[in-house]
Amino acid sequence: MMGGRRVVGQVARALTTAIAIAWLTACSSPPPATFDLGAAPRPAAPMGRGQLAVAEPQAVTFLDSERMAVRTSGNTIAYLPGGQWADRLPKLVQARLIESFENARRIRSVARPGGRIMAAHQLNSDIRTFEVQEASREAVVEITARIVNDRTGQIVAAEQFAARAPVESIDAAGAAKALDAASQKVLADLVRWVSERA
C-alpha cells in the first residue's frame, strides 16, 4: 500500500514539474509581432453615386490565417516565425478594401453584405497569392475580383490583379512591409476597376 502511494506521489510530482516547465517555456517566449495592412491612398476624385457590398474574400487554407506565408526555394509553403497579421488575412483584406473604396470616394456607399445599404452590386474576390517568395526575394499579391449583380446573381465583370514588391529581409518585418506595398497597389487597381463598372 505504501509503495502504491509512493508511485502516485512520484507521478504527481513529475506531472507538476512538466507543467511548470511548459509554463516557464511559454512565458519566456516573446509574443509574435503583429502587423497590419494599409488601404490604398486617397486619390483626387469626385464622389460617386453607386452602392457596393464587399464580401469577405475567399482563400485556401494556408492563407486563411493570421500567419505570414513564405514560399521557400524548394517550392514548399511555410510560415514566418515571429510575426502575424492583425486578423485573419481574408477579414483584414476585406476591411482594407472597404477603407480603400471609402478613401477613393468613387462609390457613394460601401459596406459588408447586410450592412444596411441598398447595394446594386456585390464584390466577390479570391486571394490567390499573398506570400513572400524566397527564390526571387519578392512579395507577391494576386487577387481575382468579380462584380456580381446583387439582384440577379449574374457576374457583371471579372478581372485578376497582381503586384510584386522587393523584400529587404526574409523575416516577419521585411515580409509585412513588402506585402503591404504590393497589397496597396492591388487594392488601388481593384478599386479603380470596380468604380468604373459598378
C-alpha positions in Angstrom: 0.0 0.0 0.0 2.8 2.4 0.9 4.6 1.5 -2.3 1.5 2.4 -4.3 1.3 5.8 -2.6 4.9 6.4 -3.3 4.4 5.7 -7.1 1.3 8.0 -7.2 3.3 10.7 -5.4 6.2 10.4 -7.8 3.8 10.6 -10.8 2.1 13.7 -9.4 5.5 15.4 -8.8 6.6 14.5 -12.3 3.4 16.0 -13.8 3.7 19.1 -11.7 7.3 19.6 -12.8 6.3 19.0 -16.5 3.5 21.6 -16.3 5.8 24.1 -14.5 8.5 23.7 -17.3 5.9 24.1 -20.0 4.5 27.2 -18.3 8.0 28.7 -17.9 8.9 28.0 -21.6 5.7 29.6 -22.7 6.3 32.7 -20.6 9.9 33.0 -21.8 8.9 33.0 -25.5 8.2 36.6 -26.7 4.8 37.1 -28.3 4.9 37.4 -32.1 4.9 41.0 -33.5 1.6 42.0 -35.0 1.4 43.7 -38.4 -1.4 45.5 -40.3 -2.1 46.3 -43.9 -2.7 49.7 -45.2 -5.6 50.9 -47.5 -4.9 52.3 -50.9 -4.2 56.0 -50.7 -6.9 58.6 -51.3 -6.9 59.8 -54.9 -8.4 63.1 -56.1 -11.8 62.1 -57.4 -15.4 63.3 -57.2 -17.9 61.5 -55.0 -19.5 58.6 -56.9 -23.2 57.6 -56.8 -23.2 53.8 -56.6 -23.6 51.5 -53.6 -21.4 48.4 -53.2 -21.3 45.4 -50.8 -17.8 44.0 -50.3 -17.8 40.3 -49.3 -15.0 38.7 -47.3 -12.5 37.2 -49.9 -12.1 33.5 -50.2 -8.7 31.9 -49.6 -7.1 28.5 -49.5 -6.5 27.1 -46.0 -2.8 28.2 -45.6 -3.8 31.8 -46.4 -6.9 31.8 -44.2 -4.9 32.6 -41.2 -3.1 35.3 -39.2 0.2 33.8 -40.1 2.5 35.1 -42.9 3.2 32.7 -45.7 6.6 32.2 -47.4 7.3 30.0 -50.4 10.8 28.5 -50.0 13.3 27.9 -52.7 12.2 24.3 -52.7 8.6 25.5 -53.6 7.2 24.5 -50.3 4.9 26.7 -48.1 6.0 27.7 -44.6 5.1 30.4 -42.1 7.5 33.1 -41.0 8.2 32.9 -37.3 7.9 36.0 -35.0 5.1 37.8 -36.8 1.4 37.7 -37.5 -1.3 39.8 -39.2 -3.7 41.8 -37.0 -6.6 39.5 -38.1 -7.2 36.5 -40.4 -5.9 37.6 -43.8 -9.3 37.4 -45.7 -11.0 39.5 -43.0 -8.1 42.0 -43.0 -8.2 42.4 -46.8 -11.9 42.9 -46.7 -11.5 45.7 -44.1 -8.8 47.4 -46.2 -10.8 47.0 -49.4 -13.8 48.8 -47.8 -11.4 51.5 -46.5 -9.9 51.9 -49.9 -13.3 52.4 -51.5 -14.1 55.0 -48.8 -10.8 56.8 -49.5 -11.4 56.8 -53.2 -14.9 58.4 -52.9 -15.8 56.9 -56.3 -18.7 55.0 -54.8 -21.3 56.7 -52.6 -21.8 53.9 -50.1 -19.8 50.7 -49.4 -20.2 48.1 -46.7 -20.1 44.5 -45.8 -23.1 42.3 -47.0 -26.0 43.0 -44.8 -24.6 46.4 -43.9 -28.0 48.2 -44.4 -27.2 49.7 -47.8 -29.3 49.0 -50.9 -26.3 47.7 -53.0 -26.9 47.1 -56.7 -23.6 45.1 -56.8 -21.5 42.9 -54.6 -17.8 42.5 -54.9 -16.7 38.9 -54.5 -13.0 38.1 -54.6 -10.4 35.3 -54.1 -6.9 35.8 -52.6 -4.9 33.6 -54.9 -1.4 34.6 -53.7 -0.3 36.5 -50.7 3.2 35.4 -49.9 6.9 36.1 -49.8 8.8 34.1 -52.5 12.2 33.3 -51.2 13.8 32.5 -54.6 13.1 35.9 -56.1 13.0 37.8 -52.7 9.7 39.3 -53.6 6.3 39.7 -52.0 3.6 38.6 -54.4 -0.1 39.5 -54.1 -2.7 38.2 -56.5 -6.5 38.8 -56.1 -9.2 37.9 -58.5 -12.4 40.0 -58.4 -15.9 39.6 -59.6 -18.6 42.3 -59.7 -22.0 40.5 -59.2 -25.4 41.9 -59.8 -26.9 41.7 -56.3 -30.5 41.2 -57.7 -29.8 38.6 -60.4 -26.6 37.0 -59.1 -25.0 37.4 -62.6 -21.4 38.3 -62.9 -21.1 41.7 -64.5 -17.3 41.7 -64.8 -14.3 39.7 -63.6 -10.6 40.5 -63.5 -7.3 39.5 -61.9 -5.0 41.9 -60.1 -1.4 41.3 -59.2 1.6 43.2 -57.8 5.1 42.4 -56.6 7.4 44.3 -54.2 11.0 43.6 -53.3 11.7 42.1 -49.8 14.6 43.6 -47.9 14.8 40.6 -45.4 13.1 37.3 -45.2 11.6 37.8 -41.8 8.3 39.0 -40.4 9.1 42.7 -40.5 10.5 42.6 -44.0 7.7 40.4 -45.3 5.0 42.7 -43.7 6.5 45.8 -45.3 6.8 44.3 -48.8 3.4 42.5 -48.7 1.7 45.8 -47.6 3.3 47.6 -50.6 2.2 45.0 -53.1 -1.3 44.8 -51.4 -1.8 48.6 -51.7 -1.0 48.5 -55.4 -3.5 45.7 -55.9 -6.2 47.5 -53.9 -5.7 50.7 -55.8 -6.1 49.0 -59.2 -9.0 47.0 -58.0 -10.9 50.0 -56.6 -10.3 51.9 -59.9 -11.6 49.0 -61.9 -14.7 48.4 -59.8 -15.6 52.1 -59.7 -15.7 52.3 -63.5 -18.2 49.4 -63.7 -20.3 49.3 -60.5 
